[in-house]
Amino acid sequence: FVAAAATDPAHAALEQGQEDPMPRAWIAALLPALAVEADRAAAGRVLKAAAAAHWENLRMAEKVAPFQGNLDALLEFLRTQWGWKIERPEPGVIVADENKSACVCPVLRKGTQADLSVLCNCSEGFAERLFGAVAGHPVRAEVTQSILRGAPTCRYRVTLG
């Protein structure tokens, strides 16, 4: 068995420091099936909750700690460091545009042909964590447009109250 494991392509790739392509292929098969077989709202809730894994992996709680309680400082950081476009159309509402021409989701591989737009719900969960951590209370985020849904860029509407 040990000899067989050493020749398994996935294990060999990992031993050589290469990425195993299977997890991304698995996700690419799972997401469209989830969106079809489960109702889209339920699939969205599951994926929104999955944002926790990305948040933890990036250690975002540590990264946003300096902004805690200072939403204006976070918005300025997003503008100047990440290149986002920020609007405040009404009190308690932020419209954040990632201002990127390609999806930045780390789960996706460029060139994926499947409809993975349900994955945008994960981005909503990430945005809720980001803005909620700084605001000090839960917020609601909604992806109002996304590249995966045919738009030129990804935009969020974040309701603070």
C-alpha positions as CSV (number, residue, x, y, z in Angstrom):
1,F,0.0,0.0,0.0
2,V,2.8,2.4,0.8
3,A,4.4,1.8,-2.5
4,A,1.1,2.4,-4.3
5,A,0.5,5.6,-2.4
6,A,3.9,7.0,-3.5
7,T,2.9,6.5,-7.1
8,D,-0.5,8.0,-6.8
9,P,-0.5,11.2,-8.9
10,A,-2.1,13.3,-6.1
11,H,0.4,12.2,-3.5
12,A,3.3,12.5,-5.9
13,A,2.3,16.1,-6.7
14,L,2.1,17.0,-3.1
15,E,5.5,15.4,-2.3
16,Q,7.0,17.6,-5.1
17,G,5.3,20.7,-3.7
18,Q,2.8,21.0,-6.5
19,E,-0.9,21.6,-6.1
20,D,-3.2,18.6,-6.4
21,P,-5.8,19.7,-9.0
22,M,-8.5,17.3,-7.7
23,P,-9.9,19.6,-5.0
24,R,-10.6,22.4,-7.5
25,A,-12.1,19.9,-9.9
26,W,-14.3,18.5,-7.1
27,I,-15.5,22.0,-6.2
28,A,-16.1,22.8,-9.9
29,A,-18.4,19.7,-10.0
30,L,-20.0,20.3,-6.7
31,L,-21.1,23.9,-7.0
32,P,-23.3,23.7,-10.1
33,A,-24.9,20.5,-8.7
34,L,-25.5,22.2,-5.4
35,A,-27.2,25.1,-7.1
36,V,-29.4,22.7,-9.1
37,E,-30.1,20.0,-6.7
38,A,-30.6,22.1,-3.6
39,D,-32.7,25.3,-3.8
40,R,-30.5,28.2,-4.7
41,A,-31.2,30.0,-1.4
42,A,-30.1,27.0,0.6
43,A,-27.0,26.6,-1.5
44,G,-26.3,30.3,-1.0
45,R,-26.6,30.0,2.8
46,V,-24.2,27.0,2.9
47,L,-21.6,28.9,0.8
48,K,-22.0,32.1,2.8
49,A,-21.1,30.1,5.9
50,A,-18.1,28.7,4.1
51,A,-16.5,32.1,4.0
52,A,-15.3,31.4,7.5
53,A,-12.6,29.1,6.1
54,H,-11.2,31.8,3.8
55,W,-11.4,34.4,6.6
56,E,-9.5,32.2,9.0
57,N,-6.9,31.1,6.4
58,L,-6.1,34.7,5.7
59,R,-6.0,35.6,9.4
60,M,-8.3,38.5,8.7
61,A,-9.3,39.1,12.3
62,E,-5.6,40.1,12.9
63,K,-5.5,42.2,9.8
64,V,-8.6,44.2,10.4
65,A,-8.0,44.7,14.2
66,P,-6.3,48.1,13.6
67,F,-9.4,49.4,11.9
68,Q,-11.8,48.2,14.6
69,G,-14.3,51.0,15.3
70,N,-13.0,53.1,12.4
71,L,-15.0,52.3,9.3
72,D,-13.7,55.4,7.5
73,A,-10.1,54.1,7.9
74,L,-11.1,50.7,6.5
75,L,-12.8,52.3,3.5
76,E,-9.7,54.4,2.8
77,F,-7.5,51.3,3.0
78,L,-9.8,49.5,0.6
79,R,-9.6,52.5,-1.8
80,T,-5.9,53.1,-1.7
81,Q,-4.5,49.6,-1.1
82,W,-6.9,47.3,-2.8
83,G,-8.1,49.7,-5.5
84,W,-11.8,49.4,-4.6
85,K,-14.4,52.0,-5.5
86,I,-16.5,53.0,-2.5
87,E,-19.8,54.9,-2.4
88,R,-21.9,55.9,0.5
89,P,-25.3,56.4,-1.2
90,E,-27.3,56.8,2.0
91,P,-26.6,56.7,5.8
92,G,-25.8,53.2,6.9
93,V,-25.1,51.8,3.4
94,I,-21.8,51.2,1.7
95,V,-21.5,50.1,-2.0
96,A,-18.1,48.5,-2.5
97,D,-16.8,47.7,-6.0
98,E,-13.8,45.5,-6.1
99,N,-12.8,47.3,-9.3
100,K,-11.1,44.1,-10.8
101,S,-11.7,42.7,-14.3
102,A,-11.4,39.1,-13.1
103,C,-12.9,37.1,-10.3
104,V,-10.5,37.1,-7.4
105,C,-12.0,34.1,-5.6
106,P,-9.1,31.8,-4.6
107,V,-11.3,28.7,-5.1
108,L,-11.7,29.2,-8.8
109,R,-9.3,28.4,-11.5
110,K,-9.1,30.7,-14.5
111,G,-10.9,29.3,-17.5
112,T,-13.5,27.3,-15.5
113,Q,-16.5,27.0,-17.8
114,A,-19.1,25.7,-15.3
115,D,-21.7,28.1,-13.8
116,L,-20.2,28.7,-10.4
117,S,-22.1,32.0,-9.6
118,V,-23.5,30.5,-6.4
119,L,-20.0,30.9,-5.1
120,C,-20.6,34.6,-4.9
121,N,-22.6,33.9,-1.7
122,C,-19.3,33.0,-0.1
123,S,-18.1,36.5,-1.0
124,E,-21.1,37.9,0.8
125,G,-20.2,36.1,3.9
126,F,-16.6,37.4,3.7
127,A,-17.8,41.0,3.2
128,E,-20.1,40.6,6.2
129,R,-17.2,39.4,8.3
130,L,-14.9,42.2,7.1
131,F,-17.3,45.1,7.6
132,G,-18.9,43.6,10.7
133,A,-15.5,43.1,12.4
134,V,-14.7,46.8,11.9
135,A,-18.2,48.1,12.7
136,G,-18.4,45.9,15.9
137,H,-21.8,44.4,15.1
138,P,-23.3,42.2,12.4
139,V,-23.9,43.7,9.0
140,R,-25.7,42.5,5.9
141,A,-23.8,42.2,2.6
142,E,-25.3,41.4,-0.8
143,V,-23.4,40.8,-4.0
144,T,-25.3,43.1,-6.4
145,Q,-23.2,42.2,-9.4
146,S,-20.4,39.9,-10.1
147,I,-18.1,38.7,-12.8
148,L,-19.4,35.2,-12.4
149,R,-22.9,36.5,-13.1
150,G,-21.8,38.4,-16.2
151,A,-21.0,41.8,-14.9
152,P,-17.7,43.6,-15.6
153,T,-16.7,43.7,-11.9
154,C,-18.0,42.6,-8.4
155,R,-20.0,45.0,-6.3
156,Y,-21.4,44.6,-2.8
157,R,-24.1,46.5,-0.9
158,V,-23.3,46.5,2.8
159,T,-26.1,47.5,5.2
160,L,-24.6,48.5,8.5
161,G,-27.7,48.8,10.7
